[in-house]
Structure formats: C-alpha cells, structure tokens
Amino acid sequence: MWIDPIIEELHAQRREHAARFGFDPHKIFSEFQKLDEAPSPVEDVPLLTLPPKSPKQALKAA
C-alpha cells in the first residue's frame, strides 16, 4: 500500500496538536472556538471585484 507523505505529515501535525491538549476533545474544541473568535488579519485586506463578463467573453474563455 502506498503511503502519501502529505497525509502522513497532516496526521503527525494532528497528533502533536492533540497532545498539547492532552487528547481531550473538549479542550481542543475550546481552542478552535477561541481561534474562530479572534480577529483575522485577512479581514483588513480589501477584496478584488471585477466587472461581469459579457456573454461573448464567457464563451471565448470556455
């Protein structure tokens, strides 16, 4: 069976994260809630808005 190194790295990071909270799901969930409530640096970045494409441009792009 082939082992994906990216998936293995993800599993290792999850184990390390869970170990910091003693593998207690309530503590892990509480930490995620705190992170979710914290202000995000992305919110200060203006969004890029583009004008809508005409139907002819949309067909050419496809």
N, C-alpha and C positions, 0 to 999 in steps of 0.2 A: 504494500500500500504506500502510495506517495505521500510524503509529509510536506505540507506547504509551510515554508519558513515565515511567511507573513502571519498566517493563522497561529503558528506556534508563538510568535512574538506577542500577538494580541492576547493569547491565553496567559503568557507569563506576566504581562502587564496587569491583567485582571487579578491574577493570584497575588501579585505584590500589592495592589490596591486593596484587595480584600484583607490581606494580612495586616495592613496598617490599622484596620478597624476590628481586628480580632475575628474576622469572618462572620461578624454579626450583621445580618441583612438590615436590621433597623438602624444601626449606626451608619451603614453605607448609604441607605436611602436618605437619612437625615443630612448627610454631607452633600448629596446630589441636590436636595432641596435648597440648601444654603447657596450652592453654586448657581442654581437657577435664579435665585432672588438677587444675587449680586449684579451690579450694573455691568453691562457688557461693553467692551471698548469698540465693538462693531457698530453700536447704536449711534455713535457720533460721526460715522462715515456717511456722506451723502450718497444716495442711490443714483445710479445712472438710469435715466429714462430716455428711450429712443422713440422717435416718431413712428407711427404704424406704417407698415409697408403697404404699398399698393398691391392689388391682386396680381398684376403683371410681374412685379418684383418677387413676390412669393412663389410664383410658378417657375421663374428662372432659377431661384435658389434650390428648388427641389430637384 
